[in-house]
Amino acid sequence: MPQILIPAPLRQYAAGQSSVEAPGATVAEVLTALTSKYPDLRKHLFNDQGALRSFVNVYVADEDIRYLQKEQTAVSANETLTIVPSIAGGAR
């Protein structure tokens, strides 16, 4: 089953887990399974229309899915998905 790395700011919505496994053959299927198990994550990953939020980056084996097939990117059972929320701000 694919492994999903949960970033520190989102762990509170995933029972404190830093990584979890979820079934699926595509990024969309894996993220759907993840948010079914941890429903509080849904609003942090997806907008009201069900699309992945623009500030949430997902990587499969260190490859940004935006440059692959986005949420339809294939995922094998032994791959790792990494969720990276963008952080804005900085010094003025």
PDB file of N, CA, C and O in Angstrom:
ATOM      1  N   MET A   1       0.840  -1.176   0.000  1.00  0.00           N
ATOM      2  CA  MET A   1       0.000   0.000   0.000  1.00  0.00           C
ATOM      3  C   MET A   1       0.890   1.246   0.000  1.00  0.00           C
ATOM      4  O   MET A   1       1.897   1.267   0.708  1.00  0.00           O
ATOM      5  N   PRO A   2       0.550   2.279  -0.769  1.00  0.00           N
ATOM      6  CA  PRO A   2       1.352   3.502  -0.771  1.00  0.00           C
ATOM      7  C   PRO A   2       1.421   4.129   0.624  1.00  0.00           C
ATOM      8  O   PRO A   2       0.470   4.068   1.404  1.00  0.00           O
ATOM      9  N   GLN A   3       2.559   4.722   0.908  1.00  0.00           N
ATOM     10  CA  GLN A   3       2.761   5.427   2.166  1.00  0.00           C
ATOM     11  C   GLN A   3       2.617   6.918   1.896  1.00  0.00           C
ATOM     12  O   GLN A   3       3.074   7.416   0.867  1.00  0.00           O
ATOM     13  N   ILE A   4       1.981   7.628   2.821  1.00  0.00           N
ATOM     14  CA  ILE A   4       1.793   9.071   2.690  1.00  0.00           C
ATOM     15  C   ILE A   4       2.507   9.741   3.854  1.00  0.00           C
ATOM     16  O   ILE A   4       2.250   9.420   5.014  1.00  0.00           O
ATOM     17  N   LEU A   5       3.404  10.671   3.545  1.00  0.00           N
ATOM     18  CA  LEU A   5       4.089  11.432   4.583  1.00  0.00           C
ATOM     19  C   LEU A   5       3.252  12.664   4.898  1.00  0.00           C
ATOM     20  O   LEU A   5       2.945  13.465   4.015  1.00  0.00           O
ATOM     21  N   ILE A   6       2.888  12.804   6.170  1.00  0.00           N
ATOM     22  CA  ILE A   6       2.033  13.901   6.619  1.00  0.00           C
ATOM     23  C   ILE A   6       2.926  14.992   7.208  1.00  0.00           C
ATOM     24  O   ILE A   6       3.708  14.713   8.117  1.00  0.00           O
ATOM     25  N   PRO A   7       2.828  16.235   6.710  1.00  0.00           N
ATOM     26  CA  PRO A   7       3.666  17.306   7.249  1.00  0.00           C
ATOM     27  C   PRO A   7       3.221  17.691   8.666  1.00  0.00           C
ATOM     28  O   PRO A   7       2.059  17.513   9.029  1.00  0.00           O
ATOM     29  N   ALA A   8       4.142  18.210   9.444  1.00  0.00           N
ATOM     30  CA  ALA A   8       3.880  18.553  10.843  1.00  0.00           C
ATOM     31  C   ALA A   8       2.614  19.393  11.050  1.00  0.00           C
ATOM     32  O   ALA A   8       1.848  19.095  11.966  1.00  0.00           O
ATOM     33  N   PRO A   9       2.360  20.432  10.241  1.00  0.00           N
ATOM     34  CA  PRO A   9       1.160  21.239  10.491  1.00  0.00           C
ATOM     35  C   PRO A   9      -0.163  20.482  10.308  1.00  0.00           C
ATOM     36  O   PRO A   9      -1.190  20.906  10.837  1.00  0.00           O
ATOM     37  N   LEU A  10      -0.148  19.379   9.573  1.00  0.00           N
ATOM     38  CA  LEU A  10      -1.385  18.627   9.322  1.00  0.00           C
ATOM     39  C   LEU A  10      -1.518  17.377  10.186  1.00  0.00           C
ATOM     40  O   LEU A  10      -2.551  16.708  10.142  1.00  0.00           O
ATOM     41  N   ARG A  11      -0.514  17.056  10.953  1.00  0.00           N
ATOM     42  CA  ARG A  11      -0.552  15.819  11.752  1.00  0.00           C
ATOM     43  C   ARG A  11      -1.668  15.812  12.779  1.00  0.00           C
ATOM     44  O   ARG A  11      -2.202  14.752  13.103  1.00  0.00           O
ATOM     45  N   GLN A  12      -2.026  16.974  13.293  1.00  0.00           N
ATOM     46  CA  GLN A  12      -3.112  17.028  14.272  1.00  0.00           C
ATOM     47  C   GLN A  12      -4.436  16.552  13.679  1.00  0.00           C
ATOM     48  O   GLN A  12      -5.332  16.147  14.420  1.00  0.00           O
ATOM     49  N   TYR A  13      -4.571  16.593  12.373  1.00  0.00           N
ATOM     50  CA  TYR A  13      -5.798  16.138  11.701  1.00  0.00           C
ATOM     51  C   TYR A  13      -5.699  14.678  11.263  1.00  0.00           C
ATOM     52  O   TYR A  13      -6.644  14.125  10.699  1.00  0.00           O
ATOM     53  N   ALA A  14      -4.542  14.056  11.531  1.00  0.00           N
ATOM     54  CA  ALA A  14      -4.311  12.651  11.165  1.00  0.00           C
ATOM     55  C   ALA A  14      -3.888  11.848  12.396  1.00  0.00           C
ATOM     56  O   ALA A  14      -3.007  10.990  12.328  1.00  0.00           O
ATOM     57  N   ALA A  15      -4.534  12.147  13.514  1.00  0.00           N
ATOM     58  CA  ALA A  15      -4.274  11.437  14.772  1.00  0.00           C
ATOM     59  C   ALA A  15      -2.798  11.484  15.165  1.00  0.00           C
ATOM     60  O   ALA A  15      -2.285  10.555  15.789  1.00  0.00           O
ATOM     61  N   GLY A  16      -2.118  12.574  14.795  1.00  0.00           N
ATOM     62  CA  GLY A  16      -0.726  12.758  15.169  1.00  0.00           C
ATOM     63  C   GLY A  16       0.276  11.939  14.375  1.00  0.00           C
ATOM     64  O   GLY A  16       1.464  11.925  14.698  1.00  0.00           O
ATOM     65  N   GLN A  17      -0.195  11.258  13.340  1.00  0.00           N
ATOM     66  CA  GLN A  17       0.671  10.381  12.546  1.00  0.00           C
ATOM     67  C   GLN A  17       1.577  11.187  11.612  1.00  0.00           C
ATOM     68  O   GLN A  17       1.140  12.159  10.996  1.00  0.00           O
ATOM     69  N   SER A  18       2.838  10.774  11.515  1.00  0.00           N
ATOM     70  CA  SER A  18       3.753  11.414  10.566  1.00  0.00           C
ATOM     71  C   SER A  18       3.713  10.718   9.211  1.00  0.00           C
ATOM     72  O   SER A  18       4.101  11.299   8.197  1.00  0.00           O
ATOM     73  N   SER A  19       3.243   9.475   9.196  1.00  0.00           N
ATOM     74  CA  SER A  19       3.033   8.763   7.936  1.00  0.00           C
ATOM     75  C   SER A  19       1.930   7.738   8.132  1.00  0.00           C
ATOM     76  O   SER A  19       1.756   7.176   9.213  1.00  0.00           O
ATOM     77  N   VAL A  20       1.193   7.512   7.059  1.00  0.00           N
ATOM     78  CA  VAL A  20       0.103   6.533   7.072  1.00  0.00           C
ATOM     79  C   VAL A  20       0.110   5.808   5.733  1.00  0.00           C
ATOM     80  O   VAL A  20       0.706   6.276   4.762  1.00  0.00           O
ATOM     81  N   GLU A  21      -0.552   4.678   5.694  1.00  0.00           N
ATOM     82  CA  GLU A  21      -0.735   3.955   4.442  1.00  0.00           C
ATOM     83  C   GLU A  21      -2.187   4.085   4.025  1.00  0.00           C
ATOM     84  O   GLU A  21      -3.087   4.104   4.864  1.00  0.00           O
ATOM     85  N   ALA A  22      -2.408   4.176   2.722  1.00  0.00           N
ATOM     86  CA  ALA A  22      -3.766   4.245   2.192  1.00  0.00           C
ATOM     87  C   ALA A  22      -3.779   3.558   0.833  1.00  0.00           C
ATOM     88  O   ALA A  22      -2.829   3.689   0.062  1.00  0.00           O
ATOM     89  N   PRO A  23      -4.844   2.833   0.536  1.00  0.00           N
ATOM     90  CA  PRO A  23      -4.915   2.129  -0.737  1.00  0.00           C
ATOM     91  C   PRO A  23      -5.222   3.075  -1.891  1.00  0.00           C
ATOM     92  O   PRO A  23      -5.776   4.155  -1.689  1.00  0.00           O
ATOM     93  N   GLY A  24      -4.859   2.660  -3.100  1.00  0.00           N
ATOM     94  CA  GLY A  24      -5.190   3.420  -4.289  1.00  0.00           C
ATOM     95  C   GLY A  24      -4.176   3.207  -5.387  1.00  0.00           C
ATOM     96  O   GLY A  24      -3.006   2.922  -5.130  1.00  0.00           O
ATOM     97  N   ALA A  25      -4.645   3.351  -6.624  1.00  0.00           N
ATOM     98  CA  ALA A  25      -3.781   3.188  -7.793  1.00  0.00           C
ATOM     99  C   ALA A  25      -3.385   4.531  -8.393  1.00  0.00           C
ATOM    100  O   ALA A  25      -2.492   4.598  -9.238  1.00  0.00           O
ATOM    101  N   THR A  26      -4.054   5.609  -7.954  1.00  0.00           N
ATOM    102  CA  THR A  26      -3.728   6.962  -8.406  1.00  0.00           C
ATOM    103  C   THR A  26      -3.626   7.864  -7.182  1.00  0.00           C
ATOM    104  O   THR A  26      -4.071   7.502  -6.093  1.00  0.00           O
ATOM    105  N   VAL A  27      -3.040   9.032  -7.368  1.00  0.00           N
ATOM    106  CA  VAL A  27      -2.956  10.001  -6.278  1.00  0.00           C
ATOM    107  C   VAL A  27      -4.357  10.328  -5.771  1.00  0.00           C
ATOM    108  O   VAL A  27      -4.571  10.396  -4.561  1.00  0.00           O
ATOM    109  N   ALA A  28      -5.313  10.530  -6.672  1.00  0.00           N
ATOM    110  CA  ALA A  28      -6.683  10.847  -6.269  1.00  0.00           C
ATOM    111  C   ALA A  28      -7.268   9.759  -5.382  1.00  0.00           C
ATOM    112  O   ALA A  28      -7.888  10.059  -4.362  1.00  0.00           O
ATOM    113  N   GLU A  29      -7.077   8.504  -5.757  1.00  0.00           N
ATOM    114  CA  GLU A  29      -7.615   7.392  -4.967  1.00  0.00           C
ATOM    115  C   GLU A  29      -6.953   7.319  -3.591  1.00  0.00           C
ATOM    116  O   GLU A  29      -7.624   7.084  -2.586  1.00  0.00           O
ATOM    117  N   VAL A  30      -5.656   7.518  -3.551  1.00  0.00           N
ATOM    118  CA  VAL A  30      -4.939   7.464  -2.273  1.00  0.00           C
ATOM    119  C   VAL A  30      -5.388   8.604  -1.361  1.00  0.00           C
ATOM    120  O   VAL A  30      -5.633   8.384  -0.174  1.00  0.00           O
ATOM    121  N   LEU A  31      -5.501   9.821  -1.901  1.00  0.00           N
ATOM    122  CA  LEU A  31      -5.927  10.956  -1.084  1.00  0.00           C
ATOM    123  C   LEU A  31      -7.374  10.816  -0.644  1.00  0.00           C
ATOM    124  O   LEU A  31      -7.730  11.246   0.453  1.00  0.00           O
ATOM    125  N   THR A  32      -8.216  10.220  -1.483  1.00  0.00           N
ATOM    126  CA  THR A  32      -9.605   9.963  -1.090  1.00  0.00           C
ATOM    127  C   THR A  32      -9.648   8.976   0.070  1.00  0.00           C
ATOM    128  O   THR A  32     -10.397   9.171   1.028  1.00  0.00           O
ATOM    129  N   ALA A  33      -8.852   7.925  -0.014  1.00  0.00           N
ATOM    130  CA  ALA A  33      -8.787   6.946   1.078  1.00  0.00           C
ATOM    131  C   ALA A  33      -8.248   7.597   2.354  1.00  0.00           C
ATOM    132  O   ALA A  33      -8.740   7.331   3.450  1.00  0.00           O
ATOM    133  N   LEU A  34      -7.237   8.451   2.201  1.00  0.00           N
ATOM    134  CA  LEU A  34      -6.661   9.147   3.353  1.00  0.00           C
ATOM    135  C   LEU A  34      -7.705  10.012   4.049  1.00  0.00           C
ATOM    136  O   LEU A  34      -7.838   9.970   5.272  1.00  0.00           O
ATOM    137  N   THR A  35      -8.447  10.798   3.268  1.00  0.00           N
ATOM    138  CA  THR A  35      -9.428  11.697   3.870  1.00  0.00           C
ATOM    139  C   THR A  35     -10.685  10.966   4.331  1.00  0.00           C
ATOM    140  O   THR A  35     -11.460  11.510   5.116  1.00  0.00           O
ATOM    141  N   SER A  36     -10.893   9.759   3.860  1.00  0.00           N
ATOM    142  CA  SER A  36     -11.977   8.937   4.408  1.00  0.00           C
ATOM    143  C   SER A  36     -11.599   8.456   5.803  1.00  0.00           C
ATOM    144  O   SER A  36     -12.440   8.388   6.700  1.00  0.00           O
ATOM    145  N   LYS A  37     -10.331   8.124   5.973  1.00  0.00           N
ATOM    146  CA  LYS A  37      -9.842   7.660   7.275  1.00  0.00           C
ATOM    147  C   LYS A  37      -9.688   8.823   8.253  1.00  0.00           C
ATOM    148  O   LYS A  37      -9.949   8.677   9.447  1.00  0.00           O
ATOM    149  N   TYR A  38      -9.266   9.968   7.744  1.00  0.00           N
ATOM    150  CA  TYR A  38      -9.057  11.165   8.564  1.00  0.00           C
ATOM    151  C   TYR A  38      -9.841  12.326   7.946  1.00  0.00           C
ATOM    152  O   TYR A  38      -9.259  13.161   7.253  1.00  0.00           O
ATOM    153  N   PRO A  39     -11.148  12.389   8.186  1.00  0.00           N
ATOM    154  CA  PRO A  39     -12.002  13.393   7.525  1.00  0.00           C
ATOM    155  C   PRO A  39     -11.600  14.844   7.789  1.00  0.00           C
ATOM    156  O   PRO A  39     -11.856  15.713   6.956  1.00  0.00           O
ATOM    157  N   ASP A  40     -10.978  15.117   8.931  1.00  0.00           N
ATOM    158  CA  ASP A  40     -10.578  16.497   9.223  1.00  0.00           C
ATOM    159  C   ASP A  40      -9.498  17.009   8.279  1.00  0.00           C
ATOM    160  O   ASP A  40      -9.303  18.219   8.162  1.00  0.00           O
ATOM    161  N   LEU A  41      -8.805  16.117   7.616  1.00  0.00           N
ATOM    162  CA  LEU A  41      -7.787  16.521   6.634  1.00  0.00           C
ATOM    163  C   LEU A  41      -8.402  17.091   5.359  1.00  0.00           C
ATOM    164  O   LEU A  41      -7.782  17.901   4.671  1.00  0.00           O
ATOM    165  N   ARG A  42      -9.624  16.661   5.051  1.00  0.00           N
ATOM    166  CA  ARG A  42     -10.253  17.029   3.776  1.00  0.00           C
ATOM    167  C   ARG A  42     -10.225  18.534   3.522  1.00  0.00           C
ATOM    168  O   ARG A  42      -9.798  18.968   2.452  1.00  0.00           O
ATOM    169  N   LYS A  43     -10.666  19.326   4.476  1.00  0.00           N
ATOM    170  CA  LYS A  43     -10.754  20.777   4.252  1.00  0.00           C
ATOM    171  C   LYS A  43      -9.382  21.437   4.109  1.00  0.00           C
ATOM    172  O   LYS A  43      -9.276  22.549   3.593  1.00  0.00           O
ATOM    173  N   HIS A  44      -8.344  20.756   4.562  1.00  0.00           N
ATOM    174  CA  HIS A  44      -6.993  21.303   4.432  1.00  0.00           C
ATOM    175  C   HIS A  44      -6.329  20.914   3.114  1.00  0.00           C
ATOM    176  O   HIS A  44      -5.372  21.555   2.679  1.00  0.00           O
ATOM    177  N   LEU A  45      -6.843  19.859   2.484  1.00  0.00           N
ATOM    178  CA  LEU A  45      -6.271  19.392   1.220  1.00  0.00           C
ATOM    179  C   LEU A  45      -7.105  19.775   0.003  1.00  0.00           C
ATOM    180  O   LEU A  45      -6.561  20.013  -1.076  1.00  0.00           O
ATOM    181  N   PHE A  46      -8.432  19.834   0.176  1.00  0.00           N
ATOM    182  CA  PHE A  46      -9.342  20.045  -0.954  1.00  0.00           C
ATOM    183  C   PHE A  46     -10.207  21.278  -0.743  1.00  0.00           C
ATOM    184  O   PHE A  46     -10.551  21.619   0.389  1.00  0.00           O
ATOM    185  N   ASN A  47     -10.562  21.951  -1.848  1.00  0.00           N
ATOM    186  CA  ASN A  47     -11.474  23.087  -1.767  1.00  0.00           C
ATOM    187  C   ASN A  47     -12.923  22.595  -1.766  1.00  0.00           C
ATOM    188  O   ASN A  47     -13.168  21.389  -1.781  1.00  0.00           O
ATOM    189  N   ASP A  48     -13.875  23.516  -1.749  1.00  0.00           N
ATOM    190  CA  ASP A  48     -15.296  23.154  -1.693  1.00  0.00           C
ATOM    191  C   ASP A  48     -15.766  22.393  -2.924  1.00  0.00           C
ATOM    192  O   ASP A  48     -16.768  21.680  -2.860  1.00  0.00           O
ATOM    193  N   GLN A  49     -15.064  22.530  -4.037  1.00  0.00           N
ATOM    194  CA  GLN A  49     -15.419  21.817  -5.262  1.00  0.00           C
ATOM    195  C   GLN A  49     -14.754  20.438  -5.333  1.00  0.00           C
ATOM    196  O   GLN A  49     -14.967  19.694  -6.290  1.00  0.00           O
ATOM    197  N   GLY A  50     -13.959  20.102  -4.332  1.00  0.00           N
ATOM    198  CA  GLY A  50     -13.312  18.795  -4.298  1.00  0.00           C
ATOM    199  C   GLY A  50     -11.970  18.736  -5.005  1.00  0.00           C
ATOM    200  O   GLY A  50     -11.384  17.662  -5.137  1.00  0.00           O
ATOM    201  N   ALA A  51     -11.478  19.881  -5.461  1.00  0.00           N
ATOM    202  CA  ALA A  51     -10.169  19.924  -6.134  1.00  0.00           C
ATOM    203  C   ALA A  51      -9.068  20.130  -5.095  1.00  0.00           C
ATOM    204  O   ALA A  51      -9.283  20.759  -4.058  1.00  0.00           O
ATOM    205  N   LEU A  52      -7.905  19.597  -5.389  1.00  0.00           N
ATOM    206  CA  LEU A  52      -6.751  19.789  -4.517  1.00  0.00           C
ATOM    207  C   LEU A  52      -6.465  21.285  -4.420  1.00  0.00           C
ATOM    208  O   LEU A  52      -6.400  21.974  -5.438  1.00  0.00           O
ATOM    209  N   ARG A  53      -6.298  21.781  -3.212  1.00  0.00           N
ATOM    210  CA  ARG A  53      -6.044  23.217  -3.025  1.00  0.00           C
ATOM    211  C   ARG A  53      -4.746  23.620  -3.735  1.00  0.00           C
ATOM    212  O   ARG A  53      -3.790  22.847  -3.797  1.00  0.00           O
ATOM    213  N   SER A  54      -4.735  24.836  -4.262  1.00  0.00           N
ATOM    214  CA  SER A  54      -3.595  25.297  -5.063  1.00  0.00           C
ATOM    215  C   SER A  54      -2.305  25.394  -4.254  1.00  0.00           C
ATOM    216  O   SER A  54      -1.217  25.302  -4.821  1.00  0.00           O
ATOM    217  N   PHE A  55      -2.408  25.578  -2.947  1.00  0.00           N
ATOM    218  CA  PHE A  55      -1.207  25.704  -2.124  1.00  0.00           C
ATOM    219  C   PHE A  55      -0.735  24.372  -1.536  1.00  0.00           C
ATOM    220  O   PHE A  55       0.211  24.338  -0.750  1.00  0.00           O
ATOM    221  N   VAL A  56      -1.396  23.278  -1.918  1.00  0.00           N
ATOM    222  CA  VAL A  56      -0.979  21.952  -1.458  1.00  0.00           C
ATOM    223  C   VAL A  56      -0.237  21.257  -2.600  1.00  0.00           C
ATOM    224  O   VAL A  56      -0.807  21.008  -3.662  1.00  0.00           O
ATOM    225  N   ASN A  57       1.018  20.951  -2.372  1.00  0.00           N
ATOM    226  CA  ASN A  57       1.826  20.243  -3.361  1.00  0.00           C
ATOM    227  C   ASN A  57       1.939  18.784  -2.950  1.00  0.00           C
ATOM    228  O   ASN A  57       2.140  18.470  -1.777  1.00  0.00           O
ATOM    229  N   VAL A  58       1.811  17.902  -3.923  1.00  0.00           N
ATOM    230  CA  VAL A  58       1.926  16.470  -3.665  1.00  0.00           C
ATOM    231  C   VAL A  58       3.025  15.917  -4.564  1.00  0.00           C
ATOM    232  O   VAL A  58       3.091  16.223  -5.755  1.00  0.00           O
ATOM    233  N   TYR A  59       3.870  15.109  -3.976  1.00  0.00           N
ATOM    234  CA  TYR A  59       4.981  14.493  -4.698  1.00  0.00           C
ATOM    235  C   TYR A  59       4.850  12.979  -4.621  1.00  0.00           C
ATOM    236  O   TYR A  59       4.514  12.425  -3.574  1.00  0.00           O
ATOM    237  N   VAL A  60       5.116  12.326  -5.726  1.00  0.00           N
ATOM    238  CA  VAL A  60       5.181  10.865  -5.777  1.00  0.00           C
ATOM    239  C   VAL A  60       6.625  10.524  -6.118  1.00  0.00           C
ATOM    240  O   VAL A  60       7.127  10.884  -7.183  1.00  0.00           O
ATOM    241  N   ALA A  61       7.279   9.831  -5.206  1.00  0.00           N
ATOM    242  CA  ALA A  61       8.695   9.483  -5.402  1.00  0.00           C
ATOM    243  C   ALA A  61       9.513  10.728  -5.769  1.00  0.00           C
ATOM    244  O   ALA A  61      10.322  10.701  -6.697  1.00  0.00           O
ATOM    245  N   ASP A  62       9.291  11.806  -5.034  1.00  0.00           N
ATOM    246  CA  ASP A  62      10.008  13.076  -5.207  1.00  0.00           C
ATOM    247  C   ASP A  62       9.695  13.812  -6.508  1.00  0.00           C
ATOM    248  O   ASP A  62      10.383  14.774  -6.850  1.00  0.00           O
ATOM    249  N   GLU A  63       8.670  13.376  -7.236  1.00  0.00           N
ATOM    250  CA  GLU A  63       8.249  14.060  -8.467  1.00  0.00           C
ATOM    251  C   GLU A  63       6.952  14.820  -8.193  1.00  0.00           C
ATOM    252  O   GLU A  63       5.989  14.249  -7.682  1.00  0.00           O
ATOM    253  N   ASP A  64       6.932  16.098  -8.534  1.00  0.00           N
ATOM    254  CA  ASP A  64       5.755  16.941  -8.342  1.00  0.00           C
ATOM    255  C   ASP A  64       4.651  16.490  -9.298  1.00  0.00           C
ATOM    256  O   ASP A  64       4.856  16.450 -10.511  1.00  0.00           O
ATOM    257  N   ILE A  65       3.482  16.151  -8.751  1.00  0.00           N
ATOM    258  CA  ILE A  65       2.400  15.637  -9.606  1.00  0.00           C
ATOM    259  C   ILE A  65       1.883  16.681 -10.582  1.00  0.00           C
ATOM    260  O   ILE A  65       1.243  16.326 -11.572  1.00  0.00           O
ATOM    261  N   ARG A  66       2.145  17.965 -10.330  1.00  0.00           N
ATOM    262  CA  ARG A  66       1.709  19.005 -11.272  1.00  0.00           C
ATOM    263  C   ARG A  66       2.396  18.847 -12.621  1.00  0.00           C
ATOM    264  O   ARG A  66       1.875  19.298 -13.642  1.00  0.00           O
ATOM    265  N   TYR A  67       3.570  18.206 -12.629  1.00  0.00           N
ATOM    266  CA  TYR A  67       4.319  18.004 -13.869  1.00  0.00           C
ATOM    267  C   TYR A  67       4.177  16.581 -14.396  1.00  0.00           C
ATOM    268  O   TYR A  67       4.833  16.200 -15.366  1.00  0.00           O
ATOM    269  N   LEU A  68       3.326  15.811 -13.757  1.00  0.00           N
ATOM    270  CA  LEU A  68       3.025  14.450 -14.212  1.00  0.00           C
ATOM    271  C   LEU A  68       1.584  14.454 -14.714  1.00  0.00           C
ATOM    272  O   LEU A  68       1.250  15.236 -15.604  1.00  0.00           O
ATOM    273  N   GLN A  69       0.741  13.616 -14.173  1.00  0.00           N
ATOM    274  CA  GLN A  69      -0.671  13.588 -14.566  1.00  0.00           C
ATOM    275  C   GLN A  69      -1.572  14.129 -13.458  1.00  0.00           C
ATOM    276  O   GLN A  69      -2.731  13.732 -13.337  1.00  0.00           O
ATOM    277  N   LYS A  70      -1.028  15.034 -12.654  1.00  0.00           N
ATOM    278  CA  LYS A  70      -1.743  15.644 -11.534  1.00  0.00           C
ATOM    279  C   LYS A  70      -2.344  14.563 -10.645  1.00  0.00           C
ATOM    280  O   LYS A  70      -1.656  13.604 -10.295  1.00  0.00           O
ATOM    281  N   GLU A  71      -3.631  14.700 -10.268  1.00  0.00           N
ATOM    282  CA  GLU A  71      -4.242  13.724  -9.358  1.00  0.00           C
ATOM    283  C   GLU A  71      -4.413  12.351  -9.992  1.00  0.00           C
ATOM    284  O   GLU A  71      -4.643  11.373  -9.281  1.00  0.00           O
ATOM    285  N   GLN A  72      -4.307  12.260 -11.305  1.00  0.00           N
ATOM    286  CA  GLN A  72      -4.434  10.960 -11.975  1.00  0.00           C
ATOM    287  C   GLN A  72      -3.091  10.239 -12.114  1.00  0.00           C
ATOM    288  O   GLN A  72      -3.009   9.192 -12.756  1.00  0.00           O
ATOM    289  N   THR A  73      -2.047  10.799 -11.515  1.00  0.00           N
ATOM    290  CA  THR A  73      -0.735  10.155 -11.531  1.00  0.00           C
ATOM    291  C   THR A  73      -0.833   8.772 -10.891  1.00  0.00           C
ATOM    292  O   THR A  73      -1.390   8.616  -9.804  1.00  0.00           O
ATOM    293  N   ALA A  74      -0.293   7.788 -11.570  1.00  0.00           N
ATOM    294  CA  ALA A  74      -0.320   6.410 -11.060  1.00  0.00           C
ATOM    295  C   ALA A  74       0.599   6.273  -9.850  1.00  0.00           C
ATOM    296  O   ALA A  74       1.650   6.908  -9.761  1.00  0.00           O
ATOM    297  N   VAL A  75       0.166   5.421  -8.924  1.00  0.00           N
ATOM    298  CA  VAL A  75       0.916   5.162  -7.700  1.00  0.00           C
ATOM    299  C   VAL A  75       1.023   3.654  -7.524  1.00  0.00           C
ATOM    300  O   VAL A  75       0.020   2.944  -7.591  1.00  0.00           O
ATOM    301  N   SER A  76       2.236   3.169  -7.300  1.00  0.00           N
ATOM    302  CA  SER A  76       2.399   1.731  -7.042  1.00  0.00           C
ATOM    303  C   SER A  76       2.353   1.480  -5.535  1.00  0.00           C
ATOM    304  O   SER A  76       2.465   2.407  -4.733  1.00  0.00           O
ATOM    305  N   ALA A  77       2.191   0.239  -5.179  1.00  0.00           N
ATOM    306  CA  ALA A  77       2.012  -0.143  -3.774  1.00  0.00           C
ATOM    307  C   ALA A  77       3.197   0.222  -2.891  1.00  0.00           C
ATOM    308  O   ALA A  77       3.031   0.422  -1.688  1.00  0.00           O
ATOM    309  N   ASN A  78       4.383   0.311  -3.465  1.00  0.00           N
ATOM    310  CA  ASN A  78       5.569   0.584  -2.644  1.00  0.00           C
ATOM    311  C   ASN A  78       6.047   2.032  -2.736  1.00  0.00           C
ATOM    312  O   ASN A  78       7.148   2.341  -2.281  1.00  0.00           O
ATOM    313  N   GLU A  79       5.248   2.918  -3.309  1.00  0.00           N
ATOM    314  CA  GLU A  79       5.671   4.312  -3.465  1.00  0.00           C
ATOM    315  C   GLU A  79       5.278   5.158  -2.261  1.00  0.00           C
ATOM    316  O   GLU A  79       4.407   4.798  -1.469  1.00  0.00           O
ATOM    317  N   THR A  80       5.955   6.293  -2.159  1.00  0.00           N
ATOM    318  CA  THR A  80       5.695   7.249  -1.089  1.00  0.00           C
ATOM    319  C   THR A  80       5.152   8.538  -1.684  1.00  0.00           C
ATOM    320  O   THR A  80       5.713   9.083  -2.634  1.00  0.00           O
ATOM    321  N   LEU A  81       4.050   9.019  -1.111  1.00  0.00           N
ATOM    322  CA  LEU A  81       3.493  10.320  -1.459  1.00  0.00           C
ATOM    323  C   LEU A  81       3.872  11.282  -0.350  1.00  0.00           C
ATOM    324  O   LEU A  81       3.775  10.953   0.832  1.00  0.00           O
ATOM    325  N   THR A  82       4.302  12.465  -0.736  1.00  0.00           N
ATOM    326  CA  THR A  82       4.653  13.487   0.236  1.00  0.00           C
ATOM    327  C   THR A  82       3.739  14.678   0.018  1.00  0.00           C
ATOM    328  O   THR A  82       3.626  15.186  -1.097  1.00  0.00           O
ATOM    329  N   ILE A  83       3.084  15.125   1.086  1.00  0.00           N
ATOM    330  CA  ILE A  83       2.219  16.303   1.034  1.00  0.00           C
ATOM    331  C   ILE A  83       3.021  17.473   1.579  1.00  0.00           C
ATOM    332  O   ILE A  83       3.567  17.410   2.681  1.00  0.00           O
ATOM    333  N   VAL A  84       3.083  18.550   0.788  1.00  0.00           N
ATOM    334  CA  VAL A  84       3.843  19.731   1.192  1.00  0.00           C
ATOM    335  C   VAL A  84       2.962  20.961   1.002  1.00  0.00           C
ATOM    336  O   VAL A  84       2.783  21.424  -0.125  1.00  0.00           O
ATOM    337  N   PRO A  85       2.403  21.500   2.102  1.00  0.00           N
ATOM    338  CA  PRO A  85       1.640  22.740   1.958  1.00  0.00           C
ATOM    339  C   PRO A  85       2.602  23.912   1.757  1.00  0.00           C
ATOM    340  O   PRO A  85       3.610  24.021   2.456  1.00  0.00           O
ATOM    341  N   SER A  86       2.288  24.775   0.811  1.00  0.00           N
ATOM    342  CA  SER A  86       3.120  25.955   0.571  1.00  0.00           C
ATOM    343  C   SER A  86       3.000  26.899   1.754  1.00  0.00           C
ATOM    344  O   SER A  86       1.948  27.013   2.383  1.00  0.00           O
ATOM    345  N   ILE A  87       4.092  27.564   2.037  1.00  0.00           N
ATOM    346  CA  ILE A  87       4.104  28.527   3.133  1.00  0.00           C
ATOM    347  C   ILE A  87       4.447  29.881   2.539  1.00  0.00           C
ATOM    348  O   ILE A  87       5.461  30.038   1.858  1.00  0.00           O
ATOM    349  N   ALA A  88       3.589  30.859   2.808  1.00  0.00           N
ATOM    350  CA  ALA A  88       3.800  32.204   2.283  1.00  0.00           C
ATOM    351  C   ALA A  88       4.345  33.091   3.399  1.00  0.00           C
ATOM    352  O   ALA A  88       4.236  32.775   4.584  1.00  0.00           O
ATOM    353  N   GLY A  89       4.919  34.180   2.994  1.00  0.00           N
ATOM    354  CA  GLY A  89       5.392  35.133   3.978  1.00  0.00           C
ATOM    355  C   GLY A  89       6.881  35.351   3.858  1.00  0.00           C
ATOM    356  O   GLY A  89       7.528  34.873   2.926  1.00  0.00           O
ATOM    357  N   GLY A  90       7.405  36.074   4.808  1.00  0.00           N
ATOM    358  CA  GLY A  90       8.834  36.345   4.814  1.00  0.00           C
ATOM    359  C   GLY A  90       9.113  37.707   5.401  1.00  0.00           C
ATOM    360  O   GLY A  90       8.203  38.375   5.892  1.00  0.00           O
ATOM    361  N   ALA A  91      10.340  38.114   5.356  1.00  0.00           N
ATOM    362  CA  ALA A  91      10.746  39.401   5.910  1.00  0.00           C
ATOM    363  C   ALA A  91      10.310  40.526   4.991  1.00  0.00           C
ATOM    364  O   ALA A  91      10.215  40.366   3.774  1.00  0.00           O
ATOM    365  N   ARG A  92      10.051  41.656   5.604  1.00  0.00           N
ATOM    366  CA  ARG A  92       9.674  42.844   4.831  1.00  0.00           C
ATOM    367  C   ARG A  92      10.779  43.845   4.869  1.00  0.00           C
ATOM    368  O   ARG A  92      10.661  44.918   4.279  1.00  0.00           O
TER     369      ARG A  92
END
